């Protein structure tokens, strides 16, 4: 039963003020404020994977530094104990906060319009500058250029290129004049416009826009006190930070501010204790922990909060994949498409729970991301699909899959890729399917092993047996669904249990019941016999027989690495 006296969990809340005033549960990350103030440069860039609290932390910084708002929302938090810092910095600076996550147009014109909208909307928040005599009439006219709406009447900001590229420096200058203090500039998701531009084919135009915008805002801006940018990737200086020598970068390998993004063990334990879910700690750790930022081991906060929120309604709910739904996971597909035999071997080691050592380049332009397979490894690392262990030596990193959820993403993407590869040869796939109907175990074995040798398989390591079986089960299922005249069902209730795969070919009145096993220590014959016995003991053939299949074929399907063994038996009367 959901306890209505408990604080709500902040699902999708990126406003720090709303989170604190509306009684949401908050994991205190205000230590970031003091760490930033003690270690900051003129321009500071934080790179973290998506869903690790970047936007909420940027909103927190805004609430702390800006004059507006109730500063009581920081009472009881870590930063409130730093009285000297609070006295000197809290509420003392005009703050400009931009989120560029919405600058994702399908063409440059649309993206440029969205950029004007983001900057214009932020500038509009300071409309009081038009009142009084702190600004001259000429300065007020300059401000109006930032909030000028075009002639379409649709409320779209209509800045010229010159005004747009200089907009943040102009706004900073006006704010300093009005408030008498230099400006703090916060830019969240700074790299999203570049990612979208590369996807849609207007990358060079967007680079020019951002390069000019950032150069004027961050390099030649005398009204800037300091700036903080956040994003997924550290974009190479040659791309948009040309000539910016005052950039301090805090990446996932840096110890500074390492636990300010994501949750650590104690924070997760405290949350679970608060909600009466302490018994779920080990499960949550297995699924959502495993990332290493600097010297800190962290959980993905989006996953933890999402799962705990579900557990409050359904306490026995199994862990879910939440992170996978926030991206296309295209980078894993790109790695697989570029995979030569040695790369496939490295992927097999990763999904087996082992590590690979790679040179990681944290400074790439979006145009270079997929130029070669080594760059893809770097993207997997910086975007959170892989994390690192051990000590860093130059650019070399020992990379691993962080947790069960990301392992599932790899497994799903690998299966999908393997199935796409298999479908490229329709004749062979047709022969494979026909071999099941003719109960030709040797033909099934030969073709399936060929697929495994050309793609990826599972090593015999500490990965749990059910995960290995699920991998081969999923791959086999995708291949068999090639036949459009077959009804292919996975995990269907039949007899006294759930059969792995049931095929029903209605025109031939033939049913095929398949049980997939992993042949531990390479004992494929024993695994096949176990599978066949399970089909009989659990009476899995009962349902296809009831569905009108006169011929029933039982299939024991066992795999071990890149080898498999297939044994068929014909059943009588649905037995």
N, C-alpha and C positions, 0 to 999 in steps of 0.2 A: 504494500500500500504506500503510495506516495505521501511523504510527510510534508504538508503544506507549510509547516513552520520553518523548514529549511530554506536556505537561500537558493534561488534559481541558478541554474548553470548558464553561462553566457554563450549560448549557441548563436553564432553569427554576429555577436556584438563587437563592433570595432571602435565604439565611442567610449573612451575612458570615463568621461563624465557620466554618461548614462549607466555604465556598469557600476560606478560607485554610488550614484544617487538612487538607483532603482533596486538596490539590495541584491545584486548578483554576487555569486561566489567569485572571489578574486585571488589568484595566486600572485603574491606580492613580487613585482619585478621593478620596483622603484629604485633598487640599488643601481640600476642602469644609469639613473640621473647622476649620482655621485661619481660613478666610474667614468662616465662620459666627461663630466666637468674636470676630473682630475687628469684624464688622458687625452682629451680632445685635441684635434688640430683645428685649423681654420675650416676645412671641409672634411667631413667624416662619412665614410661609406660603410654600411653594415650589409653583408651578404649572408643570407640564410635561405634554405629551401622554403617553398610555399607552405602555408599553414603552420608557421612556427611563431606567430604573434608579432610580426613586424609592424603591421598597421596599428594594432592596439598600443604598442610601445611608442609609436610616433604620436598617436593621440595623447598618450600620457605625457610626453615631453611638452606638447602644446599646452596642455592644462597647467603644467607646472610653471612654465616660463611666462605665459601671457598674463596681462593685468586683469582680464575679465575672469569671471567665474568664482565660485566658492572654493577657496583653498582648503577648507575643512575636509574636502574629499581625500586629502592626504594624511589626515589624522590617523595615528596608529600604524601607519606604514613605515617601512624602513627609512625612507628619506626624511621623515619628520624628526628622526633622532639626530640628523645632521643639521643642527641648528645654525651653524655658521654658514653653510651652503644655502640653507633656506632663506636666511636673512639677506644674503647677498644676491641671490638669483630668483627666488620665487616671486612670480608676478611682476617682474621688472622689465620685460622686453616685449615689444611688438613681435608677434609670431605669424609667419606665413606658412600654412600647411597645404601642400598640394598632393593629391593622389593621382598618379598617371595611369592607374589600372584601367580606366575607361577609355583611354586614347588608343583604340583598337579598331580603327576603321578599315574597311575592305579596300580603300584606295587612299591616296595621299590627301586629296581634297577633304574627304570626310574626317581623316585623322587630324588634319590641321584645324578643321572646324571644332572638333572635340577638344583640342588643346586650347584653343581660344576660349571655349566654354569653361574649362577647368580653371584657367587663370582668371577669366572675367568674373566668375562666381566668387572666387576667393577675394579678388579686389573689391567686389561689391560689399563684402562684409565690413569694409572700412569706410562706408559711405559718409560717416560723420566728419571725415576730413574736408568735405565740401562746405562745412559750416564754420563760422568764426573766421578769424584772421591769422591763424597760424600758417596757412598756406597763402601764397599770393594768388591773384586771379589767374596768372599764367600757369602756375602749378596746378590749380584746380582744373584748368583746361587740359593739361597733360594727363591728370587722373581720369578725366572723362573719356580720353582715348582708350583707356583700359576697359571701361565698362560700356563702351559704345555698342549699341545694337545695330545690326545691318538694316538695310532698307526693305527686307522681305516681310517684316512684321511678325516673324516667327520667334522672336526673342533670342536670336543667335548673335553672339558677339562677333563684331566685324572688324577686327584689328588688321591693319596692313602688316606686311612681312616685317617692316622695320619696327613697328610698334610691338608686335608679338615677340620678336627675338630680344628686344630690350625690355620687355614687360616686367620681369622680375627685378631687374636692377632699378627700373623706374619706380616700381611700387616700393622697393626698399628705401630709395631716396626720399620719397614722399612720407613714408612712415617715420623715418628718422627725424625729418623736419617737424612732423606733427607731434610725435611723442617725446622727442628729445633723447631718444636712445637708439642705438644701432639695432638691427633686425636679426632675428633668428629665422633661418629658412629651413623648412622640413619638406623633403620631397620623397614621398612613398611610392614604391613600385616604379622607380625611375627608368627601369629597363623594359617595361612592358611595351611602350611604343616601338622600340627597336625589334622586339620579338615579333610583334604583329606585322611590322613593315617588311621584315624578311619573309614571313609567311606569304604575304600578299603581293610582294614584288615592287615595293616603293622604298626600299631600304636606303638607297643613296640620298633620296630627298629628305627622309626623316633624320638621317645622320647630320645633314647640313643644318636642319632646323634646331636639333638638340645641341649641336656643337655651338652654334651661335647663342642660343638661349642660356646654356650653362656657362659659357665663357663670360658672358656679360654679368650673369648672376653670381658666379662663384669666383671669378678671377679678377675682374676689373670693377668690383662693386665695393666702393668705399663705405657704404652704409651697412655692410654685412658684419655682424658680430661673429657668428659661426653658422655653419650649415650641417645638416644631417641628411643623408640619402640612404634609402634602403632598397634592396632588390634581391633577385635570385643569383644573378651572375655579376662578377666584376668585369665590366666591359673594358677592353684595352684602351689605354690612353689615346692611342692613335685614332680611335673612333670618335669619341665625343668629349674627352677630357684633355684635348691637345693643349700642351703648355701649362697644365694645372699642376704646379709643383707643391701645392699645400694640401694634398689629399692624404688623409690618414685612413687606412683601410682595415676593417675588422672582419676577417673571413672566418670560415668554420675551422680553420687551423690555428687561429690566434687565441691566446689565453685571455686577453682583455675582453671583458663583458661576455665570457663564454657561457655562463649560465643565465644570461638575461633573456635568452630566447629558448622556449621549450621548458619542460618541467624536469626537475631532478627527483631522485628517489624519495627524499623526505617530503617533498611537496606533494607527490602522488599519494604517499602513505597518509599524510595529513588529510587530504581530500577524501580518501576512501574511509578513513576513520570518521570523519564528519558525517558522511552519508550512510554509515553502517555497512560498508562494503569491504572491510579490510581483508576478507577471505578471497577477494578477487585480485589481490595485488600481483601474485605470481603470473596469473593469466595475462593481466594488462602488461606486465613487464615483458613477457614473451612476445606479445603481439606489437607493442607500440614503443618499446624502449630501444636501446642499441645504438643511437646516434652519438657521435663524439664531436663536440665543439670545443676546441682548445683542450683544456684539461678536464672538461666536464662531460659526464655521460648523461644524455638527456632523452626524454620521451617527446614524441610529437604531441603538442597540447591539443590540437584539433581532434585527434583520435581519442585521447583520454577523455576529454570533456564530452565528446559525442557518445562514446560508449557508456560512460557513467550515467549520462542523462537517460539513456535507454534502459540501463539496469534499474533505475529508480522506478520504472514502470513494470519491467519484466525481469525479475532478478536472475532467472536461469537462462537468459538470452546468451547464446554463444557469441564470441567476439566477431565483429564485422570488419569489412574493409571499407574504411571511410576515406582515406587519402586517395585511393584509386579513382574516386568519383570526382576529384577536383582537377583532373588533367587528362589529356589524351594519352599520356604515357608513350608519346611518339618516340622519345629518345631511346627506349628499350628496343622498339621495332627497328630503329635506324641501326643500332648496334648489331642486331641479328642479320639485317640485310647486308651489312658489310663484313660479316663474319667469315673469315678464312678458317681452315682447319685448326690452326693454333688458337684463334679467337674462340672457336666453338669449344675447344678444350678448356679454356679459361672460364667460359660461361658455365660449363659443367661443374667445374671446381667451385664456383660461387654458389650455385644452387645446391651443392652438396654440403655447404656450410664451411668451405675452405676459403682461403684468401688468395688474391692475386696482387702482385706488386707492379705498379704502373707509375709512369711519370705524369703528374697532374699539372696541367697548365691552367691557372686560375685567371689568366688574362687572355680572353678570346674576344674577337668581334663576333656578332651574330652571323655575319656573312661567312665566317670560318668554321662554324660549329660542326658541320658535317663533312668537312673537306676530307677527313681521313678518320680511320677507326680510333686512332689515339686521342683525337679531339673528343670523340664520343665518350670515351672513358672519363675524360675530364668533366664533361657535362653530367654524366651519371653521378659523379662525386659531388659536384657543387649544387646539384638540384635535389639531392637527398635519396637517390635510388641506391647509392652506395655510401658507406662511411669508412672511416679509417681506424686502424689499430696501430699499436707500436709507436715508435718515434719517427718523426719526419726527418729525412735526409735530403736536403735540397728539394727537388720536386718529386722525389720518389715517395709513394704512399702504399702502405699495405691495405688493400681495399677489401671490404666484406659487405654482404647484404645485412642491413642492420637488424631486421626483425621478421617475424612471421608474416606480417601484412605485406611488406615489400617483397618477401619471398613469393607470396601468392601472385603479386603483380608480374614478377619475372616468369613464373610458371605459366600464367595465363597467356602472356605475350609470346612465350616460346611455343606453346601449343598452337596458338593462332598462326604464328609464322610457319611452323612445321606443316600445318594443314594447308596453308596457301602454297607452300613449296610442293607438296604432294599433288595438289590439284593442277599444277602446271603440266603434269603428265597424265592426262585423262585416261589414256589407254592402259597404263600400268595400274591406275587406281581402280578402273573397271575390272581388270583381271584380279586384283586383290579382293574386291567385294564378291566376285563370282566364286572365288576359291572357298569362301565361307559357305555358300549355298551347295557347293559340291563336296563340302567337308574335306577339302584338300589341305591338311595341316602343313605339309611341307611347302606348298606354294605360299600360304599365308606367312609362314616363318621367313621364307626367303625374301619376300617383298617388304615385310615389316622391318627386318634387319637392315635392308638396303636403305629404307627411309631413315632409320636411326643413324646409320653410318654417314649419311649425307647431311644430317641436321644435328640434334643434340639429344643426349640421353642422360640417365641418372646414375651417378657413381654409387658404389656400395660403401657409404660412410655412415656417420652418426645420424643422418636425417631419418626421421621416423618412417617406419614401414608404410604406414597409411598414406604419407605424403608421396612416397615413391609410386605406390599403387594408383593414387589419384592422378598422378602425372600421365602414366601410360594409359589409364582408363580414359582420360580426357582426350588424349591424342587419337586413340583408337576410335573413340566415339565420333570425333570430327571426320575421320576418314570414311567411316561407314555411312555417314549421312550424305555422302556423295550420291548415293542411289536414291533418286527421287521417288521411285516406285516402292521403296521400303518404308515401313513405319519403324523408326529407330527410337527407343525409349531408354533413358538412363535412370537407374535406381527406382525402378517401378515395383510397387508392392505386388508380390505374386507368391502364392502358397503361404509359407510361414516366415516370410522375410522380404527383403528387397534385392532383386537381381541387379547386378551391375549394368548389363546391357541386354535388352530384348529386342530382337528384330522380327517383324511380321511382314511376310511377303504374301499379300492376300491372293494375288492371281495364281500363285503356285501353292497356296495353302501350306506354306512352310514357315515354321517359327524357329529362331535360333536364340538360345540362351547362353550368354557369355559371362563367365566369372573371371576377373582379372586378379592375378596374384603377383607379388614380387618374390622371386626365387632367392631367398637369402642364402648367402655363401655360394651362389651359383647353382643351387640344387633345383633346376627347372622341372625335372620329371616329377619330383615330389610335390612341387607347387601346383603342377597341372592336375595331379591326382587329387590333391586337396581341394582344388577348385571344382572338379567334377563331383566329388563326394558332397561338397556343400550344395551344389545345384540339386542333387538328389535328396539330401537330407532335408533341405528347406523347401523342397517341392516347387522350385522356381518355374518349372515348366507348366504349372497348373494354369496360369493366366492365358498364355498363348493358345493352349489347348481349348480353353473355354471360349477364346475369341475365334475359334473355327479353324485353327491350324491343324491339319491332319498329320503332317510330318514335323517332328520336333527334333532339333539337333542341339545337343549339349556341347559346350566348348569350354575347355580349360585353357586359359591364356596366361602364360607366365613369362615375366621379363626379368632380366638382370643385366644392367649396363646396356650394352648394344646388342645383347643376345635375347632371343625369345624362343619359346617352345609352345606349340599349339597341338592340343589333342581333342579330337572330336569323337562323340558317341551319339548314336541315334537312339531316341527314346521311343517307347511304345505306349500309345494311349495316354500321352501327357505325363508319363511317369518321370 
